[in-house]
Amino acid sequence: MRRGLLLTAAALASLLLLACSSGDDGPEDETTAEATSTTSTPASATATATESPVATNAPRPTATFPPIVDPVPVGVTPAYETVVLGHPVEVLSYPLGGYEIALADQQGMIVGVREGQSFDLLDLTDRVLTGGSEEGLLSVALDPQFSTNRNVWIYYSAPDPRRTVLSRFTAREDGTIDPGSELVVLEQDQPASNHNGGAVRFGPDGMLYLGLGDGGNQGDPDENGQDLGTLLGKIIRLDVTGASEAEPYAIPDDNPFVGEQGARGEIYAYGLRNPWRMSFDPATGDLWVGDVGQGDIEEVDRVSAGDNLGWNQMEGDECYRDGCDPSQFVAPVATYTHEGGRCSVTGGVVARHSAAVSVEGAYIYGDYCSGELWAVRSDTTGDQQPVLIADGLGNISSISQVGNQVYILVFGEPMYRLIDQ
């Protein structure tokens, strides 16, 4: 079964990457409640920063990959049709207990899938805050040493006070995850129910990367995106290899702002509004981020250590504040406006060795409201036009590659996988 992906070659050639946000960004931006921002940090993390083990960036991956192609429209077909979650936000390989994949639902559940059937792995509904449309269980990642330590890293919203939590859990031998094994690694106070960010990823260097939004409310009123004294509006990088109750994480010595007065050493990059999904290119190690826009422009970024992506001086590739200087910020790889019912970018993955060879080496991303899916060559310097490769997919919440399959998660529907037409 294939689903609609209809554009002529001429239409594709003239397509501008346009997207929309009216200040309410689909799953990432649906409240404008006003509040103040505070930051909570494990006491030992900052106090022992100078004692943290050196965590140098690993060499770029050297595996052989097929050549990058110019992306063209693809087909999509349902995958695991009997497994339908209301609010799926993450799919990942789960090599334990005979499961093929694991799926996380925003409402607080993680399920494993085996032979087309789903089984509960973890129920966090008793501790996950789901009051706002952007709150809930937001991301899951397996530890790089999962085969030996069975550690699972989870980022979720929590109440009283409203905050987001990064925690480590441990899976049992049968694949279920012990809810009593939680080690809280980091907590971040959240002034509003939107812009929680939400992607936990391990880089090729073995470090944990986490994207956090600017704290919510329109326009980043506290200017958190440009404030190096808060983790809000940032991508942070942590060394969690020795995580313990005494020292939940260490700050890598080679983080870009370590030792800078007034700056949080955890920060890897800043100037983000709401980095809902991000991923590392397995071929190059590049970090790709989809950052949700305010009211006009959505953006895709390729992020390096120390980058300032511009928010709230810039929205996408245009000034958001009067008098801003675009040359002071790292420009996005691609942008789109809110024409055609678009509202909120869902960042994705660079397809490598995927079943859909038509998009080999392309970064795949979509829009939550319009259900459109785009691809842009991963070697672009910003001078290549993204291609619309699929549409009509519903509320796209996440895009991941597991094995050779690129999966598209959609609220309330079976997930889809990309195939060549």
Phi, psi and omega in degrees: 000127178243153184237154198305129183212075196242106171215141175282164179299322180294319180295320180296320182296331183261359184294129171262141180284099186243143177210169188228147170206126180263024190091343173248111194253060177054233183286352185251001187195085182228026176211151178234027179301143181260138178198172178262161185250135173224160181236135178244130184227139173305129186303320184290338185295310180286321184297328184254017184303320182288345180262000184295144177295148178295132180234077184288151178296133180288157175300155177297147177303146183241007180298152179278130179235153177299159178298150176289137180246161170286119185294146176227166181305146181237174172261163172228148179217145180299145175237140181050058188300335181277355181250108182232119177253149180292319184222065179291136181233349184205138170229137182207156174297143182223084188277062180206142176068017180080007181279149179270313179219166169237145178235136176252137177251139183303334182286351174121012182247146168237129179239150173256148181243128181218123180052042175080001180243148180257146180224139181294129174255324183204135177241110179248019184296341180281346182233356181265131177274125180234025183294322179259157184294342180257003179263164177133199172281116194254333183198153178220139175216141174275143177298144177304334178256031185303326183297337180249325183256347178055033180274137179237131183253129187228138178241125184211163176273144181222154183261168167053068001274163177298125183200167169248150189230132169255121183226157173251132174239163179237133179274149174277171183296333179278001178099338176293152184253128185286112181294339179276359182270006188300129168245111179286122185261321181206141174233138180233117176300141181239117182288343181214171183274357179246169179061049176276355187067213172146027177236124172257125180219144171262132181275173177296346177272000181082359179276154177268129178247137180224130177264129178239140177283179188279001179104354175092183187070152186290136171078007181054066187299333178268003179054042180293328182303325182261002184263109181285359178270359178229155177276349180293138181075029186227164160252127181250158183227122186234149171260110183247017183297330180245029185305133179211170178297325180289322179221091185301325177205163173244151177267118180302136181298334183265012170299146192293337185246014176299129178086354179278127183301131178081359183253145174282126182294341180290342189289132175257318178209159184217180182080034179249151180265306178201085181283085187292313179229143176211163181199160176259137174288119182294343181273321187247341186082002180294142177263120180252137185224135169261115183251120185290135183275176182277280183232352187229319193229131171260154184218153173242130184236146168250115197250135175239167182303130176085359183296142170249110184277354167108333182293135011254024171280324180242148165239110186065234181256016180234154178293132173264326176256141177300138175082009180288158180243101183303333182293346181276355187233158177282123184285147177292157175288321182210152176222163170206155182261184187265022176294153174070024178081013177283154186211330193200120183287140171246107181294158185224231188219158167273119183285123179227126182055036182272165179293339178262088184291346179294345180236024181302127179078010178258148173274126184255128178211166184215184177240133184297318186278317186276341183072020178272152180231131181239162175222139175224138180306137183286346178264012180293148172255019181097001183257009180246136184278129174299154182244133173285116185254346179195157173207177180071029186265005180081202184278093182286119183254336184196151179224126183217157170248126176236118188063232179258014182252130172265116184257143176244118178269135182227135180301130172072012180225161170300150177286160182247159172232149181278140175222156175289146178284000000 
